[in-house]
């Protein structure tokens, strides 16, 4: 059984990855996508989006994080993947699933599923550019506007050398509207020779069990469901342990355990987010948490109208200064390392 933690643009970034992996239950995370267009990105960009590179490509709790790239130029993606390998990435993931209009308009994400040949070329180029020991995985949807080329795209990813394929069980056109069509993942699983991970609309243990039954596998990627219920991964593991007659590792994650995690999350976002955006970020998380925790509903109602960070901190923690909230564990402290050799930056390419 494999349980992966998905990225969520604007919410489940490195700050929430750190918090959720301290709660535990996950085997691996994927970073939010790093947009690649026509140049080799500088080191600081990778470190800003994925500071875990300074910690051996792991969160503070020791959970591996795989860097995700998004783009349509095989050569440029390969160059950037090679740089990530130099920086110590645990592996490279390729995004063929983002449904955002702005991304798709610039030929990135799910729109590429209409071009399986290009998808295969991207995977092959990245696979060739990084050391054989580093895995190259991919994430796709069931298609762009429909499922017409679903199996072609999946086969292209598998044949090009990917080691794993995550499938979000909806097309780009279906967005995030329920339901997710987990049974389609079974068709993909039968068509490829690599492990396939089911993703999409997994909010509860019952959802997880149905996703497994319909997709034909046990590996899952959790996104919004894990943000709404940080104990979901443990609930799945507890079910599997009981089914196997093994000891349950731990019980449910209750509000008493989550309350200090809110403080840790606030500490993180206060360090790297514009102050005016911090209240919105923690309200986003509370908005999802209230699906499972009545205490989160009460806290969300108390914070709903507050806009100043000091007011939010005072209501959350009983103290006004946002930077006075103690961090239970130290943030990443990178060990000294020799600078990696610089790769030449290719000249800009014309727009297509």
N, C-alpha and C positions, 0 to 999 in steps of 0.2 A: 504494500500500500504506500502510495506517495501522496502527500498533501502539499500543494504549493500555494503561496500567497501572491495574489495578483497586484499589479499597480493600479491606482486610480488617479488619473490626472487631476491635480488640484486638491487632493485629499490624502490618498494613500501614497505619500512620498517617503523619503528616508526618515522623517520624523515619526510618522505613524508606523512605518516598518519596524523601527527600533522598539516602540512600545508594544506592538502586537507580538513580536517575536520574544519579548521578555515574558509575556503571558504564556507563549509556547504552543507546541503542537505541530509546527510546520517544519518540513524538510528543506525547503528552499524558497527564496523570494525572487521576484523579477523587478528590476528597476522600472520607473516610468520611462517612456521612450525618449531617446536622444535623437533629435531630428538631424539628419545628414543630408545636405544638399549638394554643394559643389566644392567643398574644401575639407582639409584635414583639421579637425577641431583642436584647439590648444588644450593642454592638460587641465587647466583650471576649469574648463567647461565640464569635463567628465567628473572632476572632483566635486563640483558644486551640485550636480545632479545625483551623484552616487558617492558620497563621502566614505562609504564602506570600503572603497578601494584603499583607503589609508589604514584599514584594519584587516588586511588579508582578504578583502572581498566578502566580509562577514559583518553582520550586525553585532552590536555589543553583546548580545546573547549567544553569539557564535553560529548563527544561521547563515548559510551561504546566500549571496545575492548575485544574480546573473544580470549583466548589463544588456539592456534592450536597445537596438538600433532601428530606426525607421527611415526609409528613403527608397529611391528607385534606381540609383546609379550603382551598378555592381562594383566597379573599380573603386569608387569613392567610399562605399560602404566597407569594402575590403581593407582599404587603408586605415580607416577609423577603427575597424575591428582589431587590426594589428597593433594600433596604438593602445587600445584597451588591454590587449594581451601584455604589452610592455608594462602597463600600469598595475598588472596583477589581477586582472579580471578572472573570476571563477569560470566564466564561460560567456558566450555571446548568444543572445536571443534576437530573433528578427521579427518585426511587427508587420504582419499582413492582415491585421484585424481591426485597426482603429477606424471607427465609423465617422469621425468628425469631418464636417464638410470642408473646413479650411485645410485639413490634412489631405483629404481626397482630391481637392481641387489642384493641389500641388503634387499630384501623382505619388501619394504615399498611403500606407495602410490598406484597407479593404478593397480599394479600387483596383489594386494590382492583381486581385484574384481573377480579373477578366483576362489577364495575361500570364498564364501558367509558365510559358517559356521564359519570361523575364523573372518570374518568381524563382524558377529553378536556377537561372543564371546568377541571381543574387546569392542564393544559398551556396552554390558551388564556389563562387568567388570568395566569399567569407570563409568557407571551410578551408580553402587553399591558403588563405592569408594568415591563419592562426596556427599555432602548434597543434599537432595531432592530439596531445593530451587534453586540450580544451574542448569541451562540448560546444556544438553549435545547434541550437534549438530554434523552433519557430512557433508563432501563434497565428492562427487564421480564423476566419469566420466560415460560415457555410457558403458564402459567396458574396458578391457585390450587390446586385439588384435581385438576383435569383440564385438557384443552386446549379445552374446549367454546367458550370465548369468546376464544381466543388471537387470531384474526384481527380480531375486533371491537375488542379493546383496541389492537392494533397500528394499525389504521386510524384509531381515535380519536386516537391520539398523533400520527400523521402529519397528519391533517386539521386538528388544532388548531394546527399551526405549528411542531412540533419540527423541528430541522435534522438530527437524527441519532438513531438508535435502536440501543441495544445490547441484544442478546437473550442471556440465559443459557439454554442449551438444556435446561432441566429445569423441571418444575413445582415449586411450593412443596412439594407432598406428596412429591416425589422427593428434595428436599433437595440434598445433595451426593453422593449415591450414584451410582457409575458405572452405566451409561454416560451421556454427554450425547447428546441427540438432535439433532445438528447439521443433519440433513436437514429438520427442522421449520422451521429458520431460512430455508431456501429458499422455503417456503410464505409466510412473512411477507414476505420480500424481494419476492415477486411481487405481494403485496397492497398495498404502500405505495409512496410516491413519494419517500422519503428514504433516504439511505445507511443500511445496516444492518451492524452489527458483531457478529461471532460471539464468544461467550464460554462458558466452562464446560469443565472437564476437559481443558485444553490444558497438558500437562506436558512434552512433548518436541517436537522438530522434526517428527517423524512425526505426532504428534497435530495440530500446526498445519496440516500439509499436508492431512490428512484432513478437518479442520474446514473448511478453505477449499473443498475439493472438494465436500463434502456440503452446505455452506451456500450455495455459489454465489457467494461473494465473496472478497475478499482481506483485508479489515479484520478485525483480531482484538483482543480485550481479554484480557490475561494477568493472572492473579491468583496463586494458590498455585504455579503452575508457574514463574512468574518469581521468587518468593521462594525456591523450592527450587533453581532454576538461574538466577542473575542474568544469565547470558549467553544466555538463551533468545532474547531479542529479537534479539541480534546473530547468533545462529545462523540465525534465520529470514531476516534481511537478507542474510547471506552466501549462503544458498541461492538467494534471488531474484537476487542479483547474478551468481552463477555461471550461473544459468539464462538470464540476459539477456546473458551474455558481457561483463559489466562487471567492474571491479576490486572485489575484496572489501575493504570498509573496514577490517575488523580481524578478528583470529583469535579463538579461544575464550577465555573468561574462566576463568583457572585459579585455584587456591587462593592462589598468591602475590599475586594482585591482590585477592582477597577478604579475606585476613587483616587488612590495615589497615582495611578497611571494617567489620569487627567492632568495632575500636577506636572508629571514628567513631560507629557505632550505639550502643555503650555510653556514649559521651560524651553523645549526644543524650538517651537515655532517663534517664541520671543527672540531667539538668537538669530534667526535667518529670514524672518518674514517682516515686511513693513508693518509697523505698529497698527496702522488703521485696518489691516487685514486679519490680525490675530483673533479678534472677537468672532469674525465670521468663520474662521477655520474651526474653532472649538465648538461653535454652534452646529456646524456641519456634522461633526462627529456625534454630538449629543442628539441631533435629530435622528440619526440612525440608531443610536443606542436605546432610544426610548421605545423602540419596537419590542425590546426584551426586558428593559429595566424601568419600573415605575419611578425610581429615584432620578433617572435621567430625564424623564418627562418633567418632574418638578423643577429640576435644575435648569432645563431648557426654558421653561416658562419664566423663571426668575431672570434669566439672561436675555430673553427675547428682545427687549427694547434697549439694552445697554450697548453703547458703541465705543466707549473709551476703554482701552486696555486696562487702565488702573481700576476702573469700576468693575470690570469683569474679574480681574485678579482678586479684588477685595471680596466679591461675592463668592468666588470659588474657594478661596484659601484663607479669607479673613485677614488679608494684608493688601495694602494698595499697590506697592511697587511690583511691577511684573517681574523684574529681575531679582526680587528677593525670594522667589519661590525656590526652595532647595531642589537640586537634582539628585535623586536617590543614588544614581550610579554615575561614574565619570563618563564624559563623552569620549569620542575616539581620540586617542593620542598616538599619532603616527610615529613609528620608529624611524630614525634616520636611514636614508637609503641613497645609494648612488643615483645620479640622474640618468634616466633612460636615454639612449641615443635618439636624437631627433630625426624624424623622417621628413623628407622634403615636402613642402606644401605644393600641391599641384596648382597650375594656373586656373583661374575661374573658367567655367564652361558656359557656353551660351544657353539661354533659356530655351526649353523645348516646348 
